Amino acid sequence: MTELLDGIADVRFGASGAIRAVRLAGGWSTINRVANQWLVETDWWRTPVRRHYVRLLLAGRGGGRRATGSGTADRREAADECVELYRDLETGEWHWSRRYD
């Protein structure tokens, strides 16, 4: 099942510029692996949408705590959780997109 998410995501980057961690309510969760990434560019004739999506496997934190607050997704944390974020290429902001069970 997929849970749709929204809101601004807080992210940290490594020296190479790759995403290294995302902020959850209980603190920062490191990225185990980038499972997939792609670009979406559409509606150039109206209001353009330009986004860089990433599907991430987060390091297991255990405990199943609720993640809430500014810059976090309102959800339960799980071991090796898979989440999807996107970067708005017009504003540079990162946003939550979805969480996979």
C-alpha positions in Angstrom: 0.0 0.0 0.0 1.1 3.6 -0.7 0.5 6.5 1.7 0.5 9.9 0.0 2.4 12.6 1.9 2.8 16.3 1.7 4.9 19.1 3.1 8.4 20.4 2.9 11.1 17.8 3.6 14.4 18.6 5.5 17.3 16.9 3.8 21.1 16.7 4.4 23.6 16.2 1.7 27.0 14.5 1.6 30.2 16.0 0.1 29.3 14.6 -3.3 25.9 16.4 -3.3 23.9 13.2 -2.8 21.1 13.1 -0.2 22.6 11.5 3.0 19.7 11.9 5.5 16.1 13.1 5.9 14.6 14.6 9.1 11.9 12.6 10.9 10.3 13.6 14.2 12.7 11.4 16.2 15.8 12.9 14.4 17.7 12.4 11.2 17.4 9.1 9.3 20.3 8.1 7.0 19.8 6.9 3.5 20.7 3.2 2.9 20.2 3.5 -0.8 18.7 5.5 -3.6 16.3 2.9 -5.1 15.3 5.1 -8.1 15.3 8.6 -9.4 13.7 10.4 -12.3 12.8 13.8 -13.7 9.3 15.1 -14.5 8.9 18.0 -16.8 5.3 18.7 -18.0 2.8 21.4 -18.7 5.4 23.7 -20.3 2.6 25.4 -22.2 0.7 26.4 -19.0 2.3 26.4 -15.6 5.4 24.3 -15.9 6.1 21.5 -13.5 9.7 20.5 -13.1 10.6 18.0 -10.4 13.4 15.6 -9.6 12.0 12.6 -7.8 14.0 10.2 -5.6 12.8 6.9 -4.0 14.9 6.2 -0.9 15.5 3.3 1.4 16.0 4.7 4.9 18.2 3.0 7.5 16.1 1.0 10.0 15.5 2.9 13.3 13.1 0.4 14.9 10.6 1.4 17.5 7.8 2.4 15.1 7.7 6.0 16.5 5.3 8.5 15.0 7.0 11.1 12.8 5.4 14.6 13.0 6.4 18.2 12.9 7.7 20.8 10.6 9.7 19.3 7.8 8.7 15.8 8.6 6.0 13.4 7.2 3.2 12.5 9.6 3.7 8.7 9.6 5.1 5.8 11.5 8.8 5.0 11.1 9.7 1.5 10.1 12.9 -0.5 9.5 14.2 0.0 6.0 11.3 2.3 5.2 10.9 3.3 1.5 9.9 6.9 0.9 9.7 9.2 -2.1 10.7 12.8 -2.1 10.9 15.4 -4.9 12.8 18.5 -5.4 10.9 21.4 -7.1 13.4 22.5 -9.8 11.9 26.0 -9.9 12.2 26.7 -6.1 14.8 24.2 -5.0 12.7 23.0 -2.1 12.4 19.3 -1.2 8.9 17.9 -0.6 7.5 14.6 0.7 5.6 12.6 -1.9 4.7 9.1 -0.6 5.7 6.2 1.7 5.6 2.6 0.6 4.6 -0.3 2.9 
